[in-house]
Amino acid sequence: MVETMEKAKAAAKEAPLAPEKVKETVVEAVKAIKAGPRALTMYMEMCAKCGTCAAVCPVYYGKSDKRYNPVLRSDRIRRIYKKYCTALGKAFGSLAGAEDFDAADIKEWVAEFYECTGCRRCATFCPFGIDNSVITRKGRAIIDKLGLTPATMKRVVDISLKTGNTDNASPEAFKEAINFLKEEMAEEHGTKIDIPIDKKGAEYFYVPPSGDVLVNPEATMGIAKIFHVLAMTDQWTMSSTCFDGANYGLFTGNDTDMKNENKRYVDEAKRLGVKTLLMGECGHAHRVMKMMMEKAKWWGQLPFEITNCMQWTADHIRRGRLKFDKSKNPQPVTYHDPCNFARSCGITEEPREIMAASCADFREMYPNRAENWCCGGGAGLSAMDDLREFRMTVSGVKKLEQIRETGAKYVAAACSNCKRQLTQLMEHYKEDIEVGGVHDMLSRAIIIGGKAANRKDYKK
């Protein structure tokens, strides 16, 4: 009986909604914009169709098809808003740019709103400051409410909500990975370098993306080495149940999922009794934690501070507390500004200070910082293997050109999504260019006991 009920539930979940129900859901969600944040309401009313956003969009750059024009994608929502929420739209219909929703278009909605990288470059250059990524998130929220979030994206969210990390890794797997890192650091430097786990009363709770432990471990090793050099090993900790700051609720538009993922880490910081939540090399995780949760006081006044590991490290470099052997990083290196760090959090100089201190030949991409071009895998697209061809041949084209122009042999990106996208770009175009993190470079060059690491390759 139970099995029959579960099958019935699964079948009901997979069954398509009736067209009238789809239309009702979409229209009500769009009408709700009127009572929502003023910025989104303004985006519905202010667009001059000047084309500036298309000219600076990495997707439209990769393929100048009207399907990829940010204005036309946003107009899917804007036209409905005008029909139901503006006097001109109600009175003059299509003459005022108003149009009703057609349930037959919902497949195009799903495809198009998941072809935006959410990079916010449009907002940087738009004369009215219109941020199409906000409209994209609204579109994805509607799609999610209809139960139509792409399966690859939905699976990542479900795994993270269930396990606390996007890699479906258990606490035991995490501890094994940490033991491996400690063994490798001991071999590199000939001395024990600890990574504390579940230590209550520590000053710092380090929260990286899980990829910086399980896939690209050198970033976490770099953090551990800094604490070791500063004689602060007893002042930090990681958590065996909360070791992945990634928050894909931001990308699906589901605020409930986003807040639930966030609260797990806030509660863990409180349980551990830390003074500082030290976010890792993950721009969207830092953005959700620092720029959204903290500012909006989702959980009230916090008993701890929030900062990013790159800000923390750069501060110690400025104070002369860390020394490096740049000869350990002799190859030309460049830095890719993750969109969430550069445009959404204003963290641009600190990674460059770390790279300049630890690398012999640091080169810039142009443009950079808040005007950088997206890697092509933003807004969670890098996790969607079914979009790989699109990411390689459309959204990632401009970033590939930028990297090639530098002549770099190493690209640092403080973001696991960017790392995955850039690694796949290099593989797709057969480029002999390594991809890694900012603290990876630091890990290779930092001096411990009078010398830098006797390093080996940790890439899997």
N, C-alpha and C positions, 0 to 999 in steps of 0.2 A: 504493500500500500504506500509506504513512504517513498519507495523507488518510483512508483507510478506518479506520485505527486511531484517529485523532483523533475521527472521528465516533462510533465505538463508545464511546470514553471519555466523550464529551459526553452520549451517550444514556444511558450507565450512571449518570452523575452526576445526570441529570434523572429517572431512574426512581425511583419511590417505594420506600422501604424496606418490607420485609415487616413486618406488624404485630408479629410476635413479636420481630423485631430491634429495632423501635422500643421495645417494652416493655422488652427486655433492657437497651438503652442507657439509658433513663430510670431504671429501677430501680437499676442499678449506680451511676449518677451520684448519685442521691439517697442511697443507702447510704454512698457515700464521704464524705458530710457528717459522719458519725460520727467519722471520723479527721481531719477538717479543722479549720479555725479554731474555737475554742471559742465565739466570739460567734454564729456561724451555728447551731451546735448548740443554743445557748440559745434562739435565735429559734424553733427547731423545738419547743421544750418549754414556753416561758413564756407564750405569748399567752393573755390572759384574755377575749378577744372583747368588750372593753369599748366598742369603737366610736370611741375617741378618734382613731385614725389616719384614719378616714373623715371625721370632722368637720373635719380640718385639711388634707385632701388636695385639691389644685387640680382633679384630674380628677373626684373625687366631688362637689366643689362645683359644677362645671360641669354635671354630670348625675347626680342621685342615684339611679342604677341599681345594683342589686347587682353587676352585671358589673364596675363600676368601684370596688367596695369593696376597699381594699388587703388586708384580712384574707382575703376569699374568694379573691383571686388568689394570695396566699401559701399559702393552705391547699391549693392544688393540689399543692404540694411537701410541705407539712407532713403531709398525710394519708398520703402514701406513706411518708414517713420514719417515722411512728408505726407503720405496719403492719410494716415490716421492721427497725426499729431500736429499738423500745421493748417492754418486757415486757408492758405493758398493751395495747398495740396488737396484739401477737401473740396475746394471750390472749382479748381481748374484741372485737377487730375494730372495727366501726363504732360500738359503744357507747363506745369510747375515742377516737373521732375518727379511726380508721384506715380506709384504703381503698386498694385496689389501683389501679394505673394501667391505664387503658383506652386502647389505641392510637387509638381513634376520636376521642379528645379532643385529639389533637396540634394540629389546626388552631386550636382554641380557645386552646391554650397560646400559640401564635405570636401570635395576635391580642391576647390579654390582656397578655402580658408586654411587648408593644410598645405598650401603652396606659398604661404607667407612665412618668412623666417623671424618675424617679430623683432627685427633688429632696431627699429625706431630711427633709422637713418632719415626716413621721410620727415619725421618731426623736427630733426635738426635743421633741415633746409626749407621746409614749408614756410611761406611768408606769414601764414596764420598759425603756425605751430601745430597743425593737425597731426595727430599721432595715429596712423593707420593700424598700428599694432593693437591699440585699445579696441578698435572696431573689430579687428581680427579675433581678439579674445572674446568679444561679445558674440561674434558668429560661432566660435567654437563652443561657447557656453550653451548656446541654443542647440547646437548639434549634440552636445553631451546630454542635454535634457531630453532630447528625442531618442537617446540610446544609440546614437550613430557615430560616436567617437571611434576613429579607426582602431581596429583590434590590436595592432602593435602598440599604439599609445595607451589604450585602455589597460592592456596587460601590464605595462610598466607601473601604472598608477596602482592597480590592484595588488601587485607584488609588494610595492613600497608600503602601502597601507597595512598589509598583512605582516610583513617581516621587518619593516623599518628601514629597508634599503632596496634599491632598484636591481640589485644583483641576486636577490633571493638567497643571500648568504646567511648562514646560522652564526650565532655567537661563537660556536666552536671553530667554524671555518675562519672567522675573523681572528681569533686568538692564534690559530695555526699560522695565518698570514703574518701576524705581528711577530711571532717567534722566528719566522723566516727572515724578516727584515732585521731583527736584532742579530741574528747569526751572520748575515751578510755585512752589517756594519762593523761587527767585531772583526771579521776577516779583512775588511777594507782598511781599518785603522789600528788593528792590533790592541783594541781596548773595548771594554764593555760599554755600550750605549743603550740605555733603557728606553722603553716606551711604556709608561704606566697605563694600566687598564682598570677602570672602575674604582679609581682612587677618590674617596670622599675627602672633602676639605681642600682639594687642590685649588690653586688660584685660577688656572686656565683649563677649560674644557675644549679640546681641539676637535672640530667637526669638519672633516674634508668630504669630498665626494667619495663614494666607496671605491671608485676606480683608482683613486690615489693610494689605495691599500692593496687592492686585488689585481689590478691590471698595470698601472704605472706607479710603482711603489717609491720611486726616487723622491717624489715631492714630500711624502710623509717622512722618509729618511732624512731629508734636508731639515725639516722641522725638528725632528728628534736631535739632530746634531747641533742645532742652534741652542736648544735647551741644555744640552750637555756642555757646550763651550761656555755658556753663561752660568754654569753651576746651578741650574734651575730644574734639574731632572725631577726633584721631589715636588715641584710646583705646577705640574701639568698632568693631564690625564686624557685618555680616550675612553669611549664607552663600548662595551661588547654588544650592546643592543641598539645603540644609536651612533652609527659611524658613517652615515651617508646624508649629507645636507641637501641632496637633490630633492626638488619639490615639483613634480610634474603636474600637480593641480594648477599651477600657474599657467601651464601650457594648454590644458584642456578647457580652461575657463570655469572649472568647477571650484567655487570658493570654499565649499564645505570640505572637499578633499584637500585643498591647499591648506586650510586651517588645521585640519586633523593631522596632516603630516607635520606641520610646524609645531603643533602643541606637544607632540611626543618628545621633541628635542628641548623645548622650553621646560617641560616637566622633568626631564632627565638632568638638565642643568640645575634645577632647584633641588632635586634629590641628591645630587653630588655636592651641593653647597658651594659651587664655584663662584668666583668674583668676576670672571671674564669668559664670555663665549667667544672663542677664537675660531672664526670661520675660515675654511680652507680655500683652495683655488677652485671656486665654483661661483661664478658670477650671479646666476639666478638664485642660488641658495642664499648668498649674502644679501641680495636685493630683497627677497621675501622676508628674511629675518630682520635686517637693519632698516630698510627703506619703507617697508610695508607694515610688518607686524609691530615693530617697536614704535614707529610713528603713530600708528592708528590705535596703539594700546589694546590689541586684541585680547590680551590676558591681563590687563591692568598694568600697574607699575612693576617693572622687573627688578629683582634683587641682584642683578648682575649687569655688567656692561657688554656691549657687542662690538667687536672690531674684526678686521680681516688680517690673516696671517701675513699678507704682503705689506700692509701698513706697519704691522708689528716688527717684521724683519727689517724693513727699510729704516725704521727708527733706530734700531740697534746698529745698523751700518753707519748711519750718520754720527752716532756717538762713538764710533771707532771701536766697538766691542767685538767685531768679527773681522777676521783676516782671511785673505784668499790667495790662492796660487792660480792666476789666470791662465798659466800655461796648460792647465788641465782641460781648458776649453779653448783650444786654439782655432777651431773652425769658425767661419763667419756665421753669426747667429742673428736672428731677427725676432721681434716680438709681435704677435697678433693680439690686438686689443679685443678681448671678448666684449660683445655689445653690452651685456648687462653690467660689467664692471665699468666700461668707459662712458657709456651714455646714461646709464641708469643709476650708477653709484659714484661716478666721478673719480674712480681709482685708476689713474693713468701714469703718474710719475713714479710711484713706488715700485712697480715691477721693473721699470727701466733702471732705477737705482740699483736694484738687485742684479740685473743682467750686466750693467756697466761695471759693477764691482767684481763680478765673478767670471766675466768673459773677456777674451783678448780682442775680439773683433765683433762688436755689436753694431748692427745696421738697422736703420729705420725703414719701414714701409711708408709710402706716401699715397694718399693722406693717412693720418693716424689719429690716435686718441679718440675724441668724441666724433670725429669725421671718418673713422675707419670704415672699411667695407666688411660686412658680415662674412663669416667663413662659409656660409651657405647651408649650415645645419642648425641654425637657431630655432627657438621656440619648440624644441624637442624633435625636430625633423631628423637630426643625426641618429636618433634611436630607432627610426623607422626604416628598416631595410627594404621595404617595398617601394620606398622613394629614393633609393640609392642612385638610380640612373638620372633622375631629376636633379639630385644634389650634385652629381658629378658633371653633368653637361649643361645645367642651367644656373642654379643658384650659387654654385661654387666657382664659376668661371672667372669672375673678377678677382677673387682672392688668390686663385692659382697664378694669375698674371702678376699680381703684386709680389707674391713670394718669389717668383722667377726673376723679377726685376732687381731684387736685392742681391742675388747671387748667393744667398745664404744656404748653408748645409744643415742648419738646425733651426726649427721654428718652435718657439716657446708659446704656449697658450695656457692661460690660467683658467681652464675650463675643460671638464671631461667631454662635454658635447663637442666643443671645438676640436679637441684632440682626436676624437673619433672621426669627425668629418675631415680634418686635415690629413690624417693618416690614410684614410680611404682615397682622398684626392691624390696623394703622392703615389699610392699603389696603382690607381686607375691610369694615371698619366706616366707611370714608370719613372718617377723623379727620385733621384738619389738624395733625398732630404729627410732627415730624422725629425720626428715630432715629439715634443715632451712638454714638461711644465717649467715654470720659473724656478721653483725650488729644486728641480732636478739639476739645473746648472750650478746652483749653490752647493748642492750635496757633493758634486764632483770636485769643487774647488776649495771648499772651506777647509781651513787649516786646524787640525786637531793633533795635539802632541807634537807640534813643530812641522807637520807635513800634511798634505792633502791625501785624499783617498787613493789607495791602490785599487782602482775600480775595475769591475767587470760589467758585462752587459746584462741588464735585468729585464730586458724586453722579452715577452713571452710569445 
